[in-house]
């Protein structure tokens, strides 16, 4: 606690880090991310977003590359059932587009 006599400028904005983390965790409870691979066609992403009511956002993910830096990747964020359905939908669309035909 900060006593009022020894308060410095800016101290009024100090927050307890525990409360902030708890609020973030509560906001993300029941929310899942589907990390999208780089190069996935935008058309398929937008179809999945519209069809399953998902949010597109970015997430820092470690990718094993030559320089081993983490990159921001696109993710689809939503409830578990919607994210799983979007995964199956994207896999189906890619299979149709890139399937080997004899």
N, C-alpha and C positions, 0 to 999 in steps of 0.2 A: 504494500500500500504506500502511496505517496502522501505525506502530510502536506497540508495546504501552505504552511510557512516556507517550506523548502522546495516549492514547486518551481520548475524551470519552464521556460517557453517551449511549447510542444509537448510537455508532459500530459496535458489534458487529452491528447490523442493516443496515449499509450493504452494498448489493450492487452488483456491477458491472452496469451497465445493459445491456451487450452480451450477457451470459448470459441475462438475462430475455427480451430480444427474441428471441434464438435459440430459447429454449424455446417461446415463444408461436408463432413461425413454424413450428416443427416440429409443434406440436399442431394447427395449422390447415392443414398441408400436405395437399392433396387434398380439402379441404373448401371448398364453395362456398355462396354466399348467393343466395337468390331474394328480392329486395325486393318486398314486397306493397303494392299501392296502398291508400291509406286508403279505408275504406268497403267493403272486400271482406267478404262475409258470413262470419261465424265458422264456420258449418256447412261451407262449402267448405274453409276453412283446416284444420279438424279432420279432415275426410275425407282431405285430401292428406297430412297428418301421419301418420295411421294407415296409409294405403295404401302410402306410400313410405318409412316409417320415418325421418322427418325431425324435426329439433329446431326449436321455435319460440323465437326470441330477438329482441332489438331491436338496432338499429344506427342510429347517428347519420348522417343523410343530409341533404345540403343540398337544400332544395326551394325553387323560385322562387315565393315568395309576396310579399305586399305588404311585410312587414317583413324578408324575406330571412334569417330565422333557421333554423338547422338543427333538424330534428325527429328524434325517435326513431321509426323505422318498424319494423313487424314484418317479420321475414325468416324464411324457412325455410332451415335450414342442413343440409347433408349432402353426400354424394358427388355428383359431376357427373351421373352417369346418373340418379340419383334426383331431383335438382333439376330436370333437364331434363324428366323424366317428369311431375313435379308441375306444372311450367309448362304443359305441354300439357294436362294434366288440368284445371287451373284455367281455362285458356282455353276448353276444350270446355264445361265446366259453365256459364261465363258466357255463352257463345254460345247454348247451349240456353235459358238463362233469359231472356236479353234479345234474342233474335233477333226480327227484324221478320217478322210473318206477314201475308200478303195474304188 
